[in-house]
Amino acid sequence: MAEPQKRTARPAAAPAAGSPARALIDDLARRLAAEASRPSVAVLLPCYNEAATIAATVAAFRAALPEATVYVYDNNSTDGTAEAARAAGAVVRHEPFQGKGNVVRRMFADVDADIYVMADGDMTYDPTAAPGLVDLLLRDQLDMVVGARVDSEEAAYRRGHRFGNAMFNRITTTLFGSPFKDIFSGYRVFSRRFAKSFPASSSGFEIEAELTVHAIDLKLRTGEVPLPYGKRPENSHSKLKTYRDGARILWTLVNMYRAVQPLRFYGLIAGVLAMGSLGLAAPIIQTYLETGLVPRFPTAILSAAVMQLAFLMLVCGLVVDAVSGGRREMKRMRYLDLPALACEPPAAHRPGG
């Protein structure tokens, strides 16, 4: 009895070149490749009791950056901020440790994206400016773009804040050579490299100063764009305490100067001590040269002790400078471990896109 012939399935013929099916397949492949290469964008909104404005802020950023994921990090709010943000379409997460610096540390650690857009949840920043900031970051291969606040209304700043901002900007420029006109802007765009190499040791509003110093310390490429800054709505209140947070910011700047420029910091202290020692010793030396006597022996001992302390400060500066250099190299290596962004902006941001 003859065995039945086995039928072998023939592979389907590929669509002929130039056919509608082939054109459809090629177009789909191009779209998938473009989608895979498009940088992912995350909008980060740290919030504390912003129920009055967070829904509008989330909606505005979703409209401005439709391809982005909007994250709202609730910092122990008691007014329903998390519920309002979730209803507006944001991904809501919680940070139990109070303070904006703690929230920023958690956001950079948790969220994985190519580009991070950080703003406040109070609608004082213009969400429609976000695509332009992202384009600038990609086009110029920057690591941070700062939206410098230009207030159109006198009431945008609380009493004393304008003077404080100007003073701290001047201090930062003097200590670190800052190129920024607004180091405390909360509207910033970061590359993945920046976010994942940023140690974030601050816990409060001094986090903006730390972000600025991190960019300066690693000599990262940055940009700054002047943007309108509006006043808060009637039922929204600033969480910044003028004097308490101002003192914390000043202490943070001094401490970061010690960590980033230790040789200058300790060298300045050594110079002041050395000048004091010489001031104490000058009349004693003059008397000794004239009479051969040392009439104020305790002052001579004090002068010698102060000079020794000046020498110790200089040695501390040399040691800490070596440690600081190693720490800077580690941060730089972490930065270089991550791939650079492609220059081409997302399709939704291209002219005519």
C-alpha positions, 0 to 999 in steps of 0.5 A: 500500500502506497504511503500518503504523500506529505504536503510541505507548507510553502513559505508565504511569498514576500510582497513584491517591491513597490507593492502597496503591502510592501510600502505599508510594511516599510512604513510600519518598520520606519515608525517602529524604529523612530518610536524606539529611538525617540527619547523618553520624557518624564515630567516630575512635579514635587508637591506639598499641599497643592490640591488647588493647582495640581490638576491644572498643572498636570493637564497643562504639561500633558498637553504640552508634552503628550509623549511624556509621563507626568509624575507627581510626588506627594510629600505628605500632603493633607489637602487631597493633592494626590487624589487630584493629581491621579484624577488628572492623569498623573502617576502619583508616588509618595515621599515620606521624608519631608522636604523638596530635596528629599523628594528630588532625590527620590524622583531621580532614583525611581524614575527612569527616562532619557529626559527629565522636566522638573517644575512646581505644581503651583502653575507659576511656571509656564508648561507650554515652554517645556517643549522648547526647553527639551529641544534646546537640551537635545539640539545643543547636547546639554545636560541641564537647561534652567528656566530663569524666572522673569516675573511679569507681576510684582506680586510673583515674589513674596516680600524679601524673596527678590532681595534674597534671590539676588544676594544668593545669585551673587554669592554663588557667582563669587564662590563658584563662578556660576553662569546662571542668573537664577540659581533657584529656579524650580523649572529645569530640564535634565539629561539622564546623565545629569540626574543619575550622577547627581548625589542629592545630599540636600533635604530642603529648598537648598536643592536648587543650589546643589543642582547648580553647583553639581553642574559647575563642579563637573563642568557640564554643558548647560543653558538658561532661558528667560521664562515668565513667572506668574504669581500663585493663585489666591488659594495657593501658598508658598512653602518657603520660609524666608529666614529659616530657609534662607539661613539653610541655603547660605549654610549649604552654599558655604558647605558646598564651597568647602567640599568643592573648593577646599584648598581655597576655603581652608587657604582663606582661613589659613591666610586670615590666621596668618595675618592675625599671627603676624599682627600679634608678632609685629610689635614684639619683633620690633621691640626685640630688634630695638632692645633685645628683650621680649617683654610680652612673652604670652603674646609671643606664645599666642602668635606662634600658636595662631601661626601653627593653626594657620599651617594646620588649616593649609595642610587640611586644605591640601588633604581635603582637596585631594579627597574632593578630586577623587570624589569629583572623578567618581561622579564624572565616571558615573556620568560617563557610564551613561550614554549621551542623548541623540541630537534629534528632538522628539517627533512631536517637537519638530517643526511641522511635526 
